[in-house]
Amino acid sequence: MRLLHFEPGAVILSPAQPEAEGLYVVFRGEVRLEQDGQTVAWLEPGEAFGYPSLLGQQPPSLTVRAEGQAACLLLAKEAFHRLLERPSFALFFSARLAERLRLFQPSALSLPDLGQPAGEAAEAAVWLEEGASVAQAARRLRERGVSALLLQTPEGLAILTDRDLRNRVLAEELPPSTPALRVASAPAKTLPQSTPLYEALAFMEQQGIHHLPLLEGSQVVGLLTDRAFLRRWLQTPLALLRRLAHEDDLGLLQDYRRQLEAIVRQMFAAGFAVPAITRQVSLLNDALTRSLLQRAEARQGPPPGPYAWLALGSEGRTEQALLTDQDNALLFQNPSARPYFQALAQAVLEGLLEAGFPPCPGGFMADRWCYALPEWAARFRLWLENPEGEGLLEAQVFLDFRSIAGGLSPEPLHGYLRQAGKNRAFLTALARSALAFAPPLGFLGRIHWEAGQINLKKGGLAAIVALARVYGLEAGSLARPTPERLRAAAEARLLPREEAEDLSEAFLFLAHLRLKHQLAALGRGQLPANRVAQEALSPREQQMLRQVFWRIRQAQQALAARFRLQTL
């Protein structure tokens, strides 16, 4: 390695140069990383830089500048590439991919999604003594910077808001010594903290209140407020949820796709992370399905026994951002009730089609996959015992099932998922299938473009989903979302933590990139697709895309070694 010295402010690396000269390690002083003229990080002695450019064989993505007097050690790029042949060396540098992806993705706003428990969006409650005056209450509101106070009385919980002080004290010209409890609202309306946020906000609107105490048992654990940001960002989803709750809204289905796309576009433009968007979409799609089921039951009569409507595929994993093919199934308890449930499935599928969900080309829909619990159990056993051909394909679809309506517990099927995680032959077949999603890398590890385009799903998103499915099952996790499966695998020590983080961030990066270009296509009046043109990607996106594909290939090689499969 060569020792290089730099004056304060000297540029060490720049996006203007074709490629880094080698691997730099800070020896003395500090260097700072700049993106578009803004400092994004500092590196101290012992930290390395330049390797993203070397791995991608692309110009550096960031400017690296000396912060004061600095010295760096430089390992020539030829030596760096020779050392990459050593697995431990390659893994060390590829493991930093998650950090770089987080740096390049836009920061998500810390706004809650509607499906989370209301308690997660609540503020800490501020209390007032029972005998306090309105003057003391006003001072407490000012000191704590809040708009409501809670009071515990022998009769129960009371709440005093700044609006109460304005309307019931100032407007009535009451003296400052007036007891606060005299103008407080009692008993205060409350909900359990586990109530979904959208239900809590709808309750507040119905009751005409702006503050809602949330309870864990009988204890107050937080206060939900309808601050401006909630009204601004959640107004449209709430309106759509309210429409879904009304069975007589005949125009809803024809308008559903347009409204959903508007919500996704709004959230994406606001900086929401893709998982928050997909959870919101799943929440709305689930509500739509339940509404269709209620309408069908109202026409056909009560169901002759419990059932479970199952979402499959990306909807089952809560990873669907825009409407795609229908993937669903129906599970019911009483085998003799098949005619009723087949008619129920047909009615719901017609409604989903009218709402913009096209039929599944593979036929994974509830009109065909409509079975009683014993029949489902037999199919799951068959898939586990004979993991090959069409049966293996079906197994992969149904491993992602999620019950969204009906009341029948799918726990017996969960038992088969746990068995799958202990069945080495089944996991090996699943791992072999996961290797079929090869990243589009060609000669010298460069991206292989097909007619100037790349399929972000085939060798990217689908590859990570398949990897996570294998590791998640082996870890014994019943999680469906891909990042949660990877996290479970890391906790079970089936994957190094760094590799799980890399794959999770790579998945989010690809999902963000795909959604960005799908929304752009919709804006041009085109159908959204998984393919994106090379010319539509910035040099930085192309560089990160190449490193993501390279990291996926590494992960597939590790999976192949784990299950003793042929190395890619």
C-alpha positions in Angstrom: 0.0 0.0 0.0 1.2 3.5 -0.7 0.9 6.4 1.8 -0.7 9.5 0.2 -0.9 13.0 1.9 -3.7 15.5 1.2 -4.0 19.2 2.0 -7.2 20.5 3.7 -10.1 20.5 1.2 -8.2 18.4 -1.4 -10.5 16.2 -3.5 -9.4 12.6 -3.2 -12.3 11.0 -5.2 -14.8 12.6 -7.6 -17.7 11.4 -9.7 -15.9 13.2 -12.6 -13.2 10.5 -12.7 -13.8 7.2 -14.5 -13.1 4.8 -11.6 -11.3 4.9 -8.2 -7.6 4.2 -8.4 -7.9 1.6 -5.7 -9.0 1.0 -2.1 -8.3 3.9 0.2 -8.0 3.5 4.0 -7.9 6.7 6.2 -4.5 6.6 8.0 -4.5 10.0 9.7 -7.0 12.8 10.0 -10.5 12.7 8.6 -12.1 12.8 5.2 -15.7 13.8 4.4 -18.2 12.3 1.9 -20.2 14.8 -0.2 -23.3 14.2 -2.3 -24.5 17.0 -4.6 -22.4 19.5 -2.6 -23.8 18.4 0.8 -21.8 16.5 3.5 -23.3 13.2 4.2 -20.7 11.4 6.3 -17.1 11.6 7.8 -14.6 8.8 7.9 -11.9 8.4 10.5 -8.6 6.4 10.6 -9.2 2.8 9.8 -12.2 3.3 7.7 -12.1 2.5 3.9 -13.6 4.1 0.8 -13.4 3.8 -2.9 -14.6 0.2 -2.9 -18.1 0.9 -4.3 -16.5 2.3 -7.4 -14.2 -0.7 -7.7 -17.0 -3.3 -7.1 -19.2 -1.6 -9.7 -16.3 -0.6 -12.1 -18.1 2.7 -12.3 -17.2 6.4 -11.5 -17.3 7.2 -7.7 -20.8 8.1 -6.6 -19.6 10.6 -4.0 -17.0 13.2 -3.7 -14.4 12.5 -1.0 -12.5 15.5 0.4 -9.8 15.9 3.0 -11.1 17.4 6.2 -7.9 19.2 7.3 -4.6 17.6 6.9 -5.2 13.9 6.0 -3.2 10.9 4.9 -4.6 7.7 3.3 -3.2 4.3 2.4 -3.9 3.2 -1.2 -4.2 -0.4 -2.3 -4.0 -0.6 -6.1 -7.2 -1.7 -7.8 -5.5 -4.7 -9.4 -4.5 -6.0 -6.0 -8.0 -5.3 -4.7 -9.6 -7.4 -7.5 -7.2 -10.2 -6.8 -8.1 -10.2 -3.1 -11.9 -10.3 -4.0 -11.2 -14.0 -5.0 -11.0 -14.7 -1.3 -14.5 -15.2 0.1 -13.9 -13.5 3.4 -12.4 -10.4 1.8 -15.3 -10.2 -0.7 -17.9 -10.7 2.0 -16.4 -7.9 4.2 -16.7 -5.3 1.5 -20.1 -6.4 0.1 -21.5 -6.3 3.6 -21.4 -2.5 3.5 -24.1 -2.5 0.7 -27.0 -1.9 3.1 -25.3 1.3 4.4 -24.8 2.6 0.9 -28.3 1.8 -0.2 -29.7 3.7 2.9 -27.5 6.6 1.9 -28.9 6.8 -1.6 -32.5 6.3 -0.9 -34.7 9.3 -0.1 -35.4 9.6 3.6 -38.9 8.5 4.6 -41.1 10.8 6.6 -41.8 9.5 10.1 -45.5 9.5 9.6 -47.7 6.6 10.8 -49.5 4.3 8.5 -53.2 3.6 9.0 -52.9 -0.1 9.8 -50.6 0.2 12.8 -51.9 0.2 16.4 -53.1 3.7 17.4 -50.8 3.5 20.5 -47.8 3.6 18.2 -48.9 7.1 16.9 -49.9 8.5 20.3 -48.2 11.1 22.4 -47.4 10.8 26.1 -50.3 11.9 28.3 -49.8 14.9 30.5 -51.8 15.0 33.8 -53.3 17.7 36.0 -54.1 17.5 39.7 -57.8 17.1 40.4 -58.0 20.3 42.5 -56.1 22.5 40.0 -57.5 25.8 38.7 -57.9 26.8 35.1 -55.0 29.2 35.5 -52.8 26.3 36.7 -54.1 24.3 33.8 -53.2 27.0 31.3 -49.7 27.2 32.7 -49.3 23.4 32.5 -50.4 23.5 28.8 -47.9 26.2 28.0 -45.0 24.6 29.9 -45.4 21.2 28.4 -46.3 22.4 24.9 -49.4 20.3 24.6 -53.0 20.9 23.8 -54.8 18.7 26.3 -54.5 17.5 29.9 -55.9 14.5 31.7 -57.5 14.4 35.1 -58.2 11.4 37.2 -61.4 11.8 39.3 -63.4 9.5 41.6 -66.0 9.3 38.8 -63.4 8.3 36.1 -61.2 9.9 33.5 -61.7 13.6 32.4 -60.0 15.6 29.8 -59.3 19.4 29.5 -58.2 20.9 26.2 -57.1 24.3 25.1 -60.4 24.6 23.2 -62.2 24.1 26.5 -60.3 27.0 28.1 -61.2 29.2 25.1 -64.8 28.3 24.8 -65.8 27.5 28.5 -63.5 29.9 30.4 -62.5 33.0 28.3 -65.7 33.2 26.3 -67.8 32.8 29.5 -65.5 35.3 31.4 -64.9 32.9 34.3 -62.3 33.8 36.9 -58.8 32.2 36.8 -59.5 30.4 40.1 -62.3 28.4 38.5 -61.7 24.6 39.2 -60.4 23.0 36.0 -62.6 20.0 36.6 -65.7 22.2 36.3 -64.9 22.9 32.6 -63.3 19.6 31.7 -65.1 16.9 29.6 -66.1 13.9 31.6 -66.2 11.0 31.2 -63.5 11.1 28.6 -64.1 8.9 25.5 -61.3 6.2 25.2 -60.3 3.2 23.1 -57.8 0.4 23.6 -54.3 1.3 22.4 -54.3 -1.8 20.1 -57.1 -0.3 18.0 -56.0 0.2 14.4 -55.1 3.8 13.7 -57.7 4.2 10.9 -60.5 3.0 13.3 -59.3 5.4 16.0 -59.3 8.4 13.7 -62.7 7.5 12.3 -64.0 7.2 15.9 -62.6 10.7 16.7 -64.3 12.1 13.6 -67.6 10.5 14.5 -67.5 11.7 18.1 -66.3 15.2 17.1 -63.3 15.1 19.4 -59.6 16.0 18.7 -57.9 14.1 21.5 -58.4 10.4 22.4 -56.9 8.7 25.5 -55.7 5.2 24.7 -55.8 2.4 27.3 -53.9 -0.8 28.1 -56.4 -2.5 30.3 -57.6 0.3 32.5 -54.4 2.3 32.4 -53.9 5.3 30.1 -50.8 4.7 27.9 -51.0 7.6 25.5 -53.0 10.4 23.9 -53.9 10.4 20.2 -54.4 13.8 18.6 -55.6 14.7 15.2 -52.8 17.0 14.4 -52.5 18.7 11.0 -50.2 16.1 9.6 -52.7 13.3 10.2 -55.5 15.3 8.6 -53.3 16.2 5.6 -51.8 12.8 4.8 -54.5 10.4 5.9 -57.6 12.2 4.6 -57.8 10.4 1.3 -57.2 6.8 2.7 -59.8 7.5 5.5 -62.3 8.6 2.9 -61.8 5.5 0.9 -62.0 3.3 4.0 -65.3 5.0 4.9 -66.6 4.3 1.4 -65.6 0.6 1.7 -67.7 0.4 4.9 -70.9 1.4 3.1 -72.4 -1.6 1.1 -74.6 0.7 -0.9 -71.8 2.7 -2.6 -72.4 1.4 -6.1 -69.8 3.6 -7.8 -66.9 2.5 -5.5 -65.7 -0.5 -7.6 -65.3 1.4 -10.8 -63.4 4.2 -9.0 -61.3 2.0 -6.7 -58.2 1.7 -8.9 -58.0 5.4 -9.6 -58.4 6.3 -5.9 -55.8 3.7 -4.8 -53.2 4.9 -7.4 -53.8 8.5 -6.2 -53.1 7.5 -2.6 -49.9 5.6 -3.6 -48.7 8.6 -5.7 -49.4 11.0 -2.8 -47.5 8.8 -0.3 -44.6 8.3 -2.6 -44.3 12.0 -3.4 -44.4 12.7 0.4 -41.4 10.5 1.0 -43.1 7.5 2.6 -40.9 4.4 2.6 -42.2 1.6 0.3 -43.2 -0.8 3.3 -45.4 2.0 4.7 -47.0 2.3 1.2 -47.5 -1.4 0.7 -49.0 -1.8 4.2 -51.5 1.0 3.4 -52.4 -0.7 0.1 -52.9 -4.0 1.8 -55.1 -2.4 4.4 -57.3 -1.0 1.7 -57.3 -4.1 -0.4 -58.3 -6.2 2.6 -61.1 -3.8 3.4 -62.3 -4.0 -0.2 -62.3 -7.8 0.0 -64.2 -7.8 3.3 -66.7 -5.4 1.8 -67.3 -7.7 -1.2 -67.7 -10.7 1.1 -70.3 -8.9 3.2 -72.2 -7.9 0.1 -72.1 -11.5 -1.2 -73.2 -12.9 2.2 -76.1 -10.5 2.3 -77.3 -11.8 -1.1 -76.6 -15.5 -0.5 -77.5 -15.7 3.2 -75.3 -16.4 6.2 -72.4 -18.8 5.5 -73.1 -22.4 6.6 -69.9 -22.4 8.8 -66.7 -20.5 9.4 -64.3 -19.8 6.5 -61.1 -17.9 5.8 -60.4 -15.8 2.7 -56.6 -16.1 1.9 -54.5 -13.6 0.1 -51.5 -15.1 -1.7 -48.4 -13.8 -3.4 -47.3 -10.2 -2.9 -50.7 -9.4 -1.3 -50.1 -12.2 1.2 -46.7 -10.7 2.0 -48.2 -7.2 2.2 -45.8 -6.1 -0.5 -48.2 -5.0 -3.3 -48.0 -1.3 -4.1 -50.2 -1.1 -7.2 -53.0 -3.5 -8.3 -51.7 -6.7 -9.9 -53.2 -10.1 -10.7 -55.6 -11.6 -8.3 -54.0 -14.2 -6.0 -56.4 -15.7 -3.5 -57.9 -18.8 -2.1 -60.8 -19.9 0.1 -60.7 -22.2 3.1 -63.8 -23.5 4.9 -64.6 -26.0 7.6 -67.6 -27.9 6.5 -66.9 -30.0 3.3 -70.7 -30.3 2.5 -70.8 -26.5 2.2 -68.8 -26.4 -1.0 -71.6 -25.1 -3.3 -72.2 -22.1 -1.0 -68.5 -21.1 -0.9 -67.9 -21.6 -4.6 -70.7 -19.2 -5.3 -69.3 -16.8 -2.6 -65.8 -17.0 -4.2 -67.3 -16.3 -7.7 -69.1 -13.2 -6.5 -66.0 -11.8 -4.8 -63.8 -12.4 -7.8 -66.2 -10.6 -10.0 -66.1 -7.6 -7.7 -62.3 -7.6 -7.6 -62.3 -7.8 -11.4 -64.6 -4.8 -11.5 -62.3 -2.9 -9.1 -59.3 -3.4 -11.4 -57.7 -6.7 -10.3 -57.2 -8.8 -13.4 -57.5 -12.6 -13.2 -54.4 -14.6 -12.3 -52.8 -16.2 -15.5 -51.8 -19.1 -13.4 -55.2 -19.7 -12.0 -54.4 -19.1 -8.4 -57.9 -17.8 -7.5 -60.5 -18.7 -5.0 -63.0 -20.1 -7.6 -60.5 -22.9 -8.3 -58.7 -23.1 -5.0 -61.8 -23.5 -2.8 -61.4 -26.4 -0.4 -62.5 -27.6 3.0 -59.8 -27.8 5.7 -59.2 -31.5 5.4 -58.6 -31.1 1.6 -56.2 -28.2 2.2 -54.3 -30.3 4.8 -54.0 -33.2 2.3 -52.5 -30.7 -0.3 -50.0 -29.3 2.1 -48.9 -32.8 3.0 -48.5 -33.7 -0.6 -46.4 -30.6 -1.3 -44.1 -31.4 1.6 -43.7 -35.0 0.6 -43.2 -34.5 -3.1 -41.5 -31.1 -3.7 -41.1 -31.1 -7.4 -42.7 -29.9 -10.6 -46.1 -28.2 -10.5 -46.5 -29.2 -6.8 -43.4 -27.2 -5.9 -44.7 -24.2 -7.8 -48.0 -24.4 -6.0 -46.3 -24.8 -2.6 -44.3 -21.5 -3.2 -47.5 -19.6 -3.9 -49.3 -20.9 -0.8 -46.4 -20.6 1.6 -47.1 -16.8 1.5 -50.8 -17.1 2.4 -52.4 -14.6 4.8 -56.0 -14.8 6.2 -57.8 -11.5 5.8 -61.5 -12.4 6.5 -64.0 -15.1 7.6 -63.1 -16.0 11.1 -61.8 -19.5 10.6 -58.3 -19.9 12.1 -55.7 -21.1 9.6 -53.6 -22.5 12.5 -53.7 -26.1 11.2 -52.0 -24.8 8.0 -49.5 -22.9 10.0 -48.5 -26.3 11.5 -47.5 -27.4 8.0 -45.3 -24.3 7.6 -43.5 -25.3 10.7 -43.0 -28.8 9.4 -41.7 -27.4 6.1 -38.9 -25.6 8.1 -37.8 -28.9 9.5 -38.1 -30.9 6.2 -34.6 -30.8 4.7 -35.7 -32.4 1.4 -38.4 -29.8 1.0 -36.1 -26.9 1.9 -33.4 -28.2 -0.5 -36.0 -28.3 -3.3 -37.1 -24.8 -2.4 -33.5 -23.6 -2.4 -32.9 -25.1 -5.8 -36.0 -23.3 -7.1 -34.7 -20.0 -5.6 -31.5 -20.2 -7.7 -33.6 -20.0 -10.9 -34.0 -16.3 -10.4 -30.5 -15.4 -11.7 -29.5 -11.7 -11.5 -28.9 -10.2 -15.0 -25.1 -10.0 -14.8 -23.0 -10.8 -17.8 -19.3 -10.6 -18.7 -17.1 -9.1 -16.0 -20.1 -8.7 -13.8 -21.7 -6.0 -15.8 -25.5 -5.7 -16.1 -26.9 -7.6 -19.1 -29.5 -5.3 -20.7 -32.2 -7.0 -22.8 -33.1 -4.6 -25.6 -31.9 -1.7 -23.4 -34.1 -2.8 -20.5 -33.8 -4.6 -17.2 -36.5 -6.6 -15.4 -36.4 -5.5 -11.7 -38.6 -8.4 -10.6 -37.2 -11.4 -12.3 -33.6 -11.4 -11.2 -33.9 -8.9 -8.4 -37.1 -8.7 -6.3 -38.2 -12.3 -7.0 -34.7 -13.6 -6.2 -34.7 -11.9 -2.8 -38.2 -13.0 -2.0 -37.3 -16.6 -2.8 -34.1 -16.5 -0.7 -36.0 -15.0 2.2 -38.8 -17.6 1.9 -36.2 -20.5 2.3 -34.4 -18.9 5.2 -37.6 -17.7 6.9 -39.1 -21.2 6.9 -35.8 -22.8 8.1 -35.8 -20.3 11.0 -39.3 -21.4 12.0 -40.8 -18.0 11.3 -44.4 -17.5 10.3 -43.6 -14.0 9.1 -44.7 -13.2 5.5 -43.0 -9.9 4.6 -39.6 -10.4 3.0 -37.6 -8.1 5.3 -39.2 -9.8 8.4 -38.2 -13.2 7.1 -34.6 -12.1 6.6 -34.5 -10.6 10.1 -35.8 -13.9 11.5 -33.1 -15.8 9.7 -30.4 -13.4 11.1 -31.8 -13.9 14.6 -31.7 -17.7 14.1 -28.1 -17.3 12.9 -28.9 -18.9 9.6 -27.6 -15.7 7.9 -24.9 -13.2 9.0 -26.7 -10.1 10.3 -24.8 -8.0 7.6 -26.0 -10.2 4.8 -29.6 -10.1 6.0 -29.4 -6.2 6.2 -27.9 -6.1 2.7 -30.6 -8.2 1.2 -33.4 -6.3 3.0 -32.1 -2.9 1.9 -31.5 -4.3 -1.6 -35.2 -5.4 -1.7 -36.4 -2.0 -0.6 -34.1 -0.3 -3.1 -35.5 -2.4 -6.0 -39.1 -1.9 -4.8 -38.6 1.8 -4.6 -37.0 2.0 -8.0 -39.8 -0.1 -9.6 -42.6 1.9 -8.0 -40.9 5.1 -9.1 -40.9 4.0 -12.7 -44.4 2.4 -12.5 -45.9 5.7 -11.3 -44.1 7.5 -14.1 -45.6 5.1 -16.6 -49.1 5.7 -15.2 -48.5 9.4 -15.5 -47.8 8.9 -19.2 -50.9 6.9 -19.7 -49.0 3.6 -19.9 -49.5 0.3 -18.0 -47.1 -0.2 -15.1 -44.5 -2.9 -15.7 -41.5 -4.6 -14.0 -39.1 -3.5 -16.8 -37.2 -0.2 -16.8 -35.2 1.3 -19.6 -31.4 1.9 -19.1 -31.8 5.4 -20.3 -34.4 6.1 -17.6 -31.9 5.3 -14.9 -29.3 7.8 -13.6 -25.6 6.7 -13.5 -25.9 6.4 -9.7 -28.9 4.2 -10.0 -27.2 2.0 -12.5 -24.2 1.7 -10.3 -26.2 0.8 -7.2 -28.3 -1.7 -9.3 -25.2 -3.5 -10.4 -24.0 -3.8 -6.9 -27.4 -5.0 -5.7 -27.4 -7.8 -8.4 -23.8 -8.7 -7.5 -24.9 -9.0 -3.8 -27.9 -11.2 -4.7 -25.5 -13.5 -6.7 -23.3 -13.8 -3.7 -26.3 -14.7 -1.5 -27.4 -17.3 -4.0 -24.0 -18.8 -4.0 -24.1 -19.0 -0.2 -27.5 -20.6 -0.3 -26.2 -23.2 -2.9 -23.3 -24.0 -0.6 -25.6 -24.4 2.4 -27.8 -26.9 0.7 -24.9 -28.5 -1.4 -26.4 -27.5 -4.7 -24.5 -26.7 -7.9 -22.7 -23.4 -7.5 -23.9 -20.6 -9.8 
